[in-house]
Amino acid sequence: MEASDLSNQADIFQIVAKPTIQKENVMTENDEQYIFQDDDDYMFGDESEEKETHHEDEIVSSEPPWKIMIVDDEADVHRMTERVLEDITFDGIGFIYFNAYSGKEAKELIEEHPDTALILLDVVMRTENDGLKVVEFIRSDIQNKFVRIILRTGQPGQAPERKVITDYDIHDYKLKSMLTDQALYTAVISALRTYRDLRIIEKKHNELEKALADAEAAQKARYQILANINHEIKTPLQGILGFTEILMISETNEDNREYLGHIKHSAEGLHKVLTNVLELTELVGSSWELNDASIIFREYIDQIMDTIQTQAEWKSIMVAYDVDKRIPESIIIDPKRLRQVMMNLLINAVRYTDDGTVSLTVELNPDNHLYFVIKDTGTGIPKENQSQIFDPFMLGENFLSKKHSGVGVGLSICKSIVQKMNGSIWFESKPNEGSTFYFSVPFRTEF
């Protein structure tokens, strides 16, 4: 039977859940008119057992019905399918049917109803692969990955099951001669359950993405507030520093000069804190790019360690460093950002070490990665703080009894920069024994 005989119309039938009535679903002689004979195969095979009533004591939902599309060029197949599924519900929800008699009609219907839950799709219609073309259209052209597709065929030689299952994204493949009432019921319920679960996963995924986007927006808003406050504080602070320096030049009284020195020192400390907070807000709250440049690596490290050595001498701390000789003399990397990471980690090591040694080791790892190890013999990080140590404003000591300066933004800055450089950063720490921070970043060479 050709689809043109059916006027190319896609009829819609809706099955509404009815009161539970026990009934046997056994073919009678009158049902023989619905047997699909074209290939000497049956649309539905014999079934000796009675079909169970699957909706008994089921609460009917007010949700929209499950959309099921039947695609076959034989009208009898449509009628038989709807008869077998009559009175069945899933999750308390009934079915609504969409009928297509050709691949063309099926494509039009799925575009009109993308929320179709299940398609019962004949393989051979006007051509021997009409059904397979519909599958390709659904999965590739309109990118519908949710609708479940059960292929049905009376001519398995035209579409071998193993090849079809392997090459096409379908839920199941059924031979019409083997598709009993119970087998059809099982296949439909299984497909609807999968469709429902996929939709639940999609919904949760979308909710999670929205929650993450909202959290990111809220975080950016907080950092923007910090940046605004930062600028408002730094403006008068610059004035305090400027006038303090002027007074120190003109003041001859030693006591007054000492007081002015304390003012300047405190103002400079506050200015440094504000600079770090502003740096963090810029790294987190806006987009920024790396600026790679060529550096003489050994000289670059020497300059950084000279600065650290000067600070360590004030506390009588030993400083040592070693650079792998295999590292090329000249490398290409962002010198400003690398210095920022190294200085933050090294200054922290000096700050939290009252006695002992601070050391730096730089090694060459495979695939042109620099591997940094910064170790100290300081106070270490309490276990309860370790999981959050890279979070903004998280200190490595109890803020109520803290003995060291800092507001807890340095490590967060380090993490942001290292991740931007496609590297990684981590640490080990034991309270009262010291900490070791590691980070690895890629570099390039000129040749």
Buried (B, 14 or more C-beta within 10 A) or exposed (E): EEBEEBEBEBBEBEBEBEEEEEEEBEBEEEEEEBEBEEBEBBBBBEBEEEBEBBBEEBEBBEEEBBBBBBBBBBBBBBBBBBEBBEBBBBBEBBBBBBBBBBBBBBBBBBEEBEEBBBBBBBBBBEEBBBBBBBBBBBBEEEEBEBBBBBBBBBBBEBBEEEEBEEEBEBBBBBBBBEBBBBBBBEBBBBBBEBBBEBEEEEEEEEEEEEEEEEEEEEEBEBBEEBBEBBEEBBEEBEEBBEEBEEBBEEBEEEEEEEBBEEBBEEBEEBBEBBEBBBBBBBBBBEEEEBEBEEBEBBEBBEEBBEEBBEBBEEEEBBBEBEBEEEBBEEBBBBBEBBBBBBBBBBBBBBBBBBEEBBBBBBBBEEEBBBBBBBBBBBBBBBEEBBEEBBEBEBBBBEEEEEEEEBBBBBBBBBBBBBEBBEBEBEBEBEBEEBBBBBBBBEBEEEE
